[in-house]
Amino acid sequence: MDISKAVQVYPSQRQMTWQAMEFYGFIHFGMNTMTDREWGLGHEDPNLFDPKELNCLEWAKTMKSAGMKGAILTCKHHDGFCLWPSAYSKHTVASSLWKDGQGDVVKEFADACRQTGLKFGIYLSPWDRTEATYGEGKSYDDFYVNQLTELLTQYGEIFEVWFDGANGEGDNGKQQVYDWDRYYEVIRRLQPQAVIAVCGPDVRWVGNEAGQTRKNEWSVVPVTLRNAEKIAKDSQQVDDGLFSQKVSSVDEDLGSRTALENYTGQLVWYPAEVNTSIRPGWFYHQNEDQKVRSSNELFELYRRSVGGNGTFLLNLPPTPAGQLADPDKKVLAELGRMIEEIKTNQPELQGELVFSSSCEVVDPVEFQIQKEQKKSSWKPAADDSTPMMTLSWQTAKTLNTLILQEDISVSQRVEGCNISYLTEEGYQPLAKIESIGYKRIIDFEKITTTQIKLEFVAYREYPTLSGLYALLVNK
């Protein structure tokens, strides 16, 4: 393939808005929480659902303090129990003891998200082990679209619709062939700014649920990766607790020049979302209270996912009472402080920025400030055969982190960058990276220097960068 074709593939505005969120949460809560299961069987007694101390505002505040910018709720899992009073099913909160059947978890959580400044997203399992029409083709699709429409029209703006590929048998022994295109049309019409993730055309599942990331994550990939049926086949199909810990290196390289060399089909912008849980399971189990991941481990996952051209979706499971468990809250508070540090600009490390050449005037101060909207980006002159930039200080500075950002509105371009730092003996190598994308966080041992040099040695078209940030952070 002519690699120049890859540079002609750009993200949509909804994809750019979504990627700038960087870190958001998943709430797995429902009938499985009450039955201590990961996958429910369907037809459970609705009266089992009675979270007497439900506190959605606590969930939202905890997520906000952890540095998250949004939250996705399992409005209905595979068992079919609905956390809202759906008009199309009797297997809902309206049939439960909770609030005498007058409650609506989806509304309470959506309201709590907006109160705390979080965006709200939904998960609606395509598999329903209670619904009688499952496996009956259009009649089930009608049912599913009706429930999807309720969620998309009754709870305000939705930032993401998360589809997994679970596709087991119904009571009738049949499997449903999902009408994905019909579902997508409904979402586009009712929530045009929402991204459709995993079994969807906007956001790509990274390929595992363990938080494993690739060395180089490319957002421009073959259109075949958007095949919902293939994604469904590769996702979890049985109630196996080990799946969430499975790390797969299959398709490690999805979009490099080498990977695309013999590809002749269409390319699409299909960025990755890294999802994992704070615990071994996705729903709450008391016997996992001592197995909560540490803040250090989660911060490492954050740096690898957000700092590796992806987003980070972290699951938090509330207890049967309806509150987040204390071990989880403690870790999330610590994680929030770590993320705040790496996202805080450090003026003392903002130095003199010099480019080898530039097509337009770039504000060197803004270029070193972490923020979502930038007025300009750097692109070297067309005749610059050795594009580079240096960051210098009058007195030596100590740092251990660099963050680079490409202006992805004009695609993903950089394929190689050599970074070095100045010592009394001259320049010493610091790091070699390949892809950058939305964001690349580069960690290294502490160095003290008066200058950092970045040389762009491989690219699909001249690099276009929006930011360079030097930091000294605790790790």
C-alpha positions in Angstrom: 0.0 0.0 0.0 1.1 3.6 -0.7 1.5 4.8 2.9 0.4 8.3 1.9 -3.1 6.9 1.8 -3.0 6.4 5.6 -2.3 10.1 6.2 -5.6 10.9 4.4 -7.6 9.2 7.1 -8.8 11.5 9.9 -10.8 11.2 13.0 -14.4 12.5 13.2 -15.1 15.3 15.7 -16.9 12.8 18.0 -13.8 10.6 18.0 -11.5 13.6 18.8 -13.9 14.7 21.6 -14.0 11.2 23.0 -10.2 10.7 22.9 -9.6 13.9 24.8 -11.5 12.4 27.7 -8.6 10.0 28.2 -9.8 8.3 31.4 -13.3 7.2 32.4 -15.1 4.6 34.5 -17.3 1.6 34.0 -19.9 0.7 36.7 -20.9 -3.0 36.7 -24.0 -3.1 38.9 -27.2 -5.1 38.7 -28.8 -8.5 39.5 -25.3 -10.1 39.4 -24.3 -7.9 42.3 -27.1 -9.4 44.4 -26.5 -13.0 43.3 -22.7 -12.9 43.6 -22.2 -13.9 40.0 -20.4 -12.6 36.9 -23.0 -13.8 34.5 -26.6 -14.2 35.5 -28.9 -17.0 34.2 -32.0 -14.9 33.5 -35.4 -15.0 35.2 -34.0 -14.2 38.6 -36.5 -12.9 41.2 -36.6 -9.1 40.8 -37.1 -8.8 44.6 -33.4 -9.9 45.0 -32.5 -6.4 43.8 -32.8 -4.1 46.8 -29.7 -1.8 47.3 -30.9 -0.1 50.4 -27.9 2.3 50.6 -27.6 3.1 47.0 -25.5 6.3 46.6 -24.9 7.2 43.0 -23.6 10.6 43.9 -20.8 8.8 45.9 -19.9 6.8 42.9 -19.7 9.9 40.7 -17.7 11.9 43.2 -15.2 9.1 43.7 -14.7 8.7 40.0 -14.3 12.4 39.6 -11.6 12.5 42.3 -9.8 9.7 40.6 -9.3 11.8 37.5 -12.1 10.3 35.4 -14.1 12.4 33.0 -17.0 10.1 32.4 -18.8 6.9 33.4 -20.5 4.1 31.7 -23.3 2.1 33.5 -24.3 -1.5 32.8 -28.0 -0.6 32.3 -28.7 -4.2 31.5 -26.4 -7.2 31.6 -26.8 -10.6 30.0 -29.4 -11.8 32.6 -31.8 -9.2 31.2 -32.6 -7.3 34.5 -33.0 -3.6 33.6 -31.8 -0.9 36.0 -34.5 1.4 34.6 -38.3 0.8 34.5 -38.4 -0.2 30.8 -41.8 -0.3 29.3 -40.8 -3.4 27.2 -39.9 -5.8 30.0 -41.2 -6.9 33.4 -37.8 -7.9 34.5 -36.8 -4.4 35.8 -36.4 -2.3 38.9 -40.2 -1.6 38.7 -40.8 -5.2 39.7 -38.4 -5.1 42.7 -38.7 -4.3 46.3 -36.2 -1.4 45.9 -38.1 1.9 46.5 -41.3 0.0 46.2 -40.7 -0.4 42.5 -40.5 3.4 41.9 -36.7 3.6 41.5 -34.5 4.2 38.5 -30.8 3.6 38.9 -30.0 4.9 35.4 -31.6 8.2 36.2 -30.0 8.5 39.6 -26.5 7.8 38.1 -27.0 10.0 35.0 -28.1 12.9 37.3 -25.1 12.3 39.6 -22.7 12.3 36.7 -24.0 15.7 35.5 -24.0 17.1 39.0 -20.3 16.3 39.3 -19.3 17.2 35.8 -18.9 13.7 34.4 -20.1 12.6 31.0 -22.6 9.7 31.0 -22.5 6.6 28.8 -24.5 3.3 28.6 -23.9 -0.4 28.2 -26.8 -2.5 27.0 -26.1 -6.1 26.6 -27.2 -7.4 23.2 -27.8 -10.8 24.8 -30.9 -11.1 27.0 -31.3 -14.4 28.9 -34.8 -13.5 30.1 -36.4 -12.0 26.9 -38.6 -14.6 25.1 -38.0 -13.2 21.6 -34.2 -13.6 21.9 -33.0 -15.7 18.8 -36.2 -14.9 16.9 -34.6 -12.4 14.5 -36.5 -9.1 13.8 -38.9 -9.5 16.7 -35.9 -9.5 19.1 -34.2 -6.6 17.2 -37.5 -4.6 17.6 -37.4 -5.3 21.4 -33.7 -4.3 21.6 -34.1 -1.1 19.6 -37.1 -0.2 21.8 -34.9 -0.5 25.0 -32.0 1.3 23.3 -34.3 4.1 22.3 -35.5 4.5 25.9 -31.9 4.9 27.1 -31.0 7.3 24.4 -34.0 9.6 24.8 -34.7 9.7 28.6 -31.4 10.3 30.2 -29.8 13.3 28.5 -26.6 13.4 26.4 -24.7 10.1 26.0 -21.0 10.2 25.3 -20.5 6.5 24.5 -22.6 3.4 23.8 -20.6 0.3 24.7 -21.5 -2.9 22.9 -19.9 -6.3 23.8 -20.4 -9.4 21.6 -21.9 -11.8 24.1 -24.1 -14.1 22.0 -25.2 -17.2 23.9 -28.4 -19.3 23.4 -31.8 -18.3 24.7 -34.3 -20.5 26.4 -35.4 -21.6 22.9 -32.0 -22.9 22.1 -31.5 -20.2 19.5 -28.8 -17.5 19.0 -29.7 -14.1 17.8 -28.0 -12.6 14.7 -27.7 -9.0 15.8 -28.7 -6.3 13.4 -25.8 -4.0 14.2 -26.4 -1.6 11.4 -29.9 -1.0 12.7 -28.6 -0.3 16.2 -26.0 2.1 14.8 -28.6 4.0 12.9 -30.7 4.5 16.0 -27.7 5.8 17.9 -26.6 8.2 15.2 -30.1 9.6 14.9 -30.8 10.0 18.6 -27.3 10.7 20.0 -25.2 11.9 17.0 -22.2 12.9 19.2 -22.0 9.5 21.0 -19.2 7.1 20.0 -20.1 3.5 19.5 -17.5 1.3 21.1 -16.2 -2.3 20.8 -18.8 -3.9 18.5 -19.1 -0.5 16.9 -17.6 1.7 14.2 -16.0 4.4 16.3 -13.9 2.9 19.1 -11.8 -0.3 18.9 -11.5 -2.8 21.7 -7.8 -3.2 22.5 -8.2 -7.0 22.4 -8.1 -8.1 26.0 -9.5 -7.2 29.4 -6.3 -7.4 31.4 -5.2 -3.8 30.5 -2.5 -5.0 28.2 -1.4 -2.5 25.6 0.7 -2.5 22.4 4.1 -1.1 22.0 2.7 1.0 19.1 -1.0 1.7 18.9 -2.1 2.9 15.5 -5.4 4.6 15.0 -5.4 4.2 11.2 -6.1 0.5 10.6 -7.7 -1.8 8.0 -11.5 -1.5 7.8 -11.8 -5.2 8.4 -11.0 -4.6 12.1 -14.5 -3.0 12.4 -16.2 -6.2 11.6 -18.7 -6.6 14.5 -19.1 -10.3 14.1 -15.4 -10.9 14.3 -15.1 -8.7 17.4 -18.0 -10.6 19.0 -16.3 -13.9 18.3 -13.0 -12.8 19.9 -14.7 -11.3 23.0 -15.9 -13.2 26.1 -18.5 -15.9 25.2 -18.6 -18.0 28.4 -18.8 -17.2 32.1 -15.0 -17.7 32.6 -13.4 -15.6 35.3 -10.0 -16.1 33.8 -10.9 -14.2 30.6 -10.6 -10.8 32.3 -7.0 -11.7 33.2 -6.1 -13.1 29.7 -3.3 -11.3 27.9 -3.2 -11.8 24.1 -0.5 -10.7 21.8 -2.4 -11.7 18.7 -2.3 -8.9 16.1 0.3 -7.0 18.0 1.0 -4.8 15.0 -2.2 -3.4 13.4 -1.3 -0.3 11.5 2.5 0.1 11.0 4.0 0.6 7.5 5.0 -3.1 7.6 1.6 -4.3 8.7 -0.1 -2.3 5.8 2.5 -3.2 3.2 0.5 -5.8 1.4 -3.0 -4.5 2.3 -5.0 -3.1 -0.5 -8.3 -2.4 1.1 -9.9 0.6 2.9 -8.4 2.3 5.9 -10.4 3.8 8.8 -9.7 5.8 11.9 -10.4 3.3 14.6 -8.7 4.2 17.9 -8.2 1.9 20.9 -9.9 1.8 24.2 -8.1 -0.2 27.0 -10.6 -1.7 29.5 -10.0 -3.6 32.7 -11.4 -3.9 36.2 -10.0 -2.7 39.5 -10.7 -6.2 40.8 -10.4 -9.7 39.3 -14.1 -9.7 38.6 -16.4 -7.1 36.9 -19.2 -7.3 39.5 -18.6 -7.0 43.2 -17.6 -10.1 45.2 -16.8 -9.7 48.9 -14.0 -12.4 48.6 -12.1 -10.0 46.3 -11.8 -7.2 48.8 -8.2 -8.1 49.4 -7.5 -8.4 45.7 -8.0 -4.8 44.6 -5.3 -3.6 42.3 -2.8 -1.1 43.8 -2.7 2.6 42.8 0.8 2.0 41.4 -0.4 -0.7 39.1 -3.4 1.3 37.9 -1.2 4.4 37.4 1.1 2.2 35.2 -1.9 1.1 33.2 -3.0 4.7 32.9 0.4 5.8 31.5 0.6 2.9 29.1 -3.0 3.3 27.8 -3.6 7.1 27.8 0.1 7.6 27.1 0.1 5.0 24.3 -2.5 6.6 22.0 -5.5 5.0 23.7 -8.1 5.7 26.4 -8.4 4.0 29.7 -11.8 2.5 30.9 -11.5 1.3 34.5 -14.4 -0.8 36.0 -15.6 -0.2 39.6 -18.2 -2.5 41.0 -20.5 -1.2 43.8 -21.6 -3.5 46.6 -25.0 -5.1 47.0 -25.9 -2.2 49.4 -25.2 0.2 46.5 -21.9 1.8 47.6 -18.3 1.5 46.5 -16.2 -0.6 48.8 -13.7 1.1 51.0 -10.6 -0.7 49.5 -11.6 0.5 46.1 -12.2 4.1 47.3 -8.8 4.2 49.0 -7.0 3.1 45.8 -8.9 5.5 43.6 -8.1 8.5 45.9 -4.4 7.6 45.6 -4.7 7.1 41.8 -6.4 10.5 41.5 -3.4 12.2 43.2 -1.0 10.5 40.8 -2.9 11.5 37.7 -3.3 15.0 38.9 0.5 15.3 39.3 1.2 14.1 35.7 -1.5 16.4 34.3 -0.3 19.4 36.1 1.9 21.8 34.2 5.3 22.5 35.8 6.3 26.0 34.7 9.8 25.5 36.1 10.4 22.9 33.4 9.0 25.0 30.6 12.1 26.1 28.7 13.2 27.7 25.4 11.7 25.8 22.5 13.4 26.0 19.2 12.3 24.3 15.9 14.5 23.4 13.0 11.9 25.1 10.8 8.2 25.8 10.9 5.4 26.3 8.4 3.6 28.7 10.8 4.1 30.7 13.9 3.9 28.5 17.0 3.4 29.9 20.5 6.3 28.2 22.4 4.6 28.7 25.8 1.2 27.2 24.8 3.1 24.3 23.1 4.3 23.4 26.6 1.0 23.7 28.4 -1.3 20.6 28.7 -4.8 21.6 27.6 -7.4 20.3 25.2 -7.7 23.2 22.8 -4.5 24.5 21.1 -4.4 27.5 18.8 -1.6 26.2 16.6 0.5 23.1 16.0 4.1 22.7 14.7 4.8 21.4 11.2 8.3 21.7 9.7 8.9 23.4 6.4 8.5 21.2 3.3 12.3 21.4 2.5 13.3 20.5 6.1 15.0 17.1 5.6 15.9 16.7 9.3 12.9 18.0 11.3 13.8 18.5 15.0 13.1 20.5 18.1 15.1 21.4 21.2 14.0 22.3 24.7 16.6 24.2 26.6 17.0 25.8 30.1 19.5 28.4 31.3 20.2 26.3 34.4 20.2 22.5 34.7 16.8 20.8 35.3 15.9 17.4 36.6 13.1 15.4 34.9 11.9 11.9 34.4 8.9 12.2 32.0 8.3 13.7 28.6 4.8 13.8 27.0 4.4 14.3 23.2 1.2 14.9 21.3 0.4 14.9 17.6 -2.3 17.0 16.1 -4.4 14.0 15.2 -6.9 16.2 13.3 -4.5 15.7 10.4 -4.0 12.0 11.1 -1.2 10.0 12.7 2.1 10.7 11.0 5.2 10.1 13.2 6.9 6.7 12.8 10.2 7.4 14.5 11.7 9.9 17.0 15.1 9.8 18.6 15.3 11.7 21.9 18.6 12.7 23.5 19.8 15.0 26.3 22.9 17.1 26.7 25.7 16.3 29.1 29.2 17.5 29.6 30.3 14.8 27.1 27.7 15.8 24.5 24.3 14.4 23.6 23.4 11.0 25.2 20.5 8.8 24.0 17.4 9.0 26.2 14.6 7.2 24.3 13.7 5.9 20.9 10.0 5.8 20.0 8.0 5.0 17.0 4.3 6.1 17.0 2.9 9.0 19.0 -0.7 9.6 18.1 -3.0 11.5 20.5 -0.5 11.2 23.4 2.8 9.4 24.1 4.1 9.4 27.7 7.8 8.6 27.8 9.2 7.4 31.2 12.8 7.3 32.1 15.2 7.4 35.1 15.8 10.9 36.4 18.2 13.0 34.4 19.6 16.4 35.0 20.3 18.5 31.8 20.2 21.8 30.2 18.7 20.6 26.9 16.5 17.9 25.3 16.7 17.2 21.6 14.0 15.4 19.6 14.8 14.3 16.0 12.0 13.0 13.8 13.6 10.3 11.7 10.6 8.5 10.2 7.2 9.8 9.3 4.4 9.2 6.8 4.2 12.9 6.0 5.8 15.8 7.8 5.1 15.5 11.6 2.5 17.8 13.0 2.7 18.1 16.8 0.6 20.0 19.2 2.6 19.7 22.4 5.7 18.8 24.3 5.7 18.7 28.1 8.7 18.0 30.4 7.8 16.8 33.9 9.3 15.4 37.2 6.8 13.1 38.7 6.6 10.4 41.4 6.3 6.9 40.1 
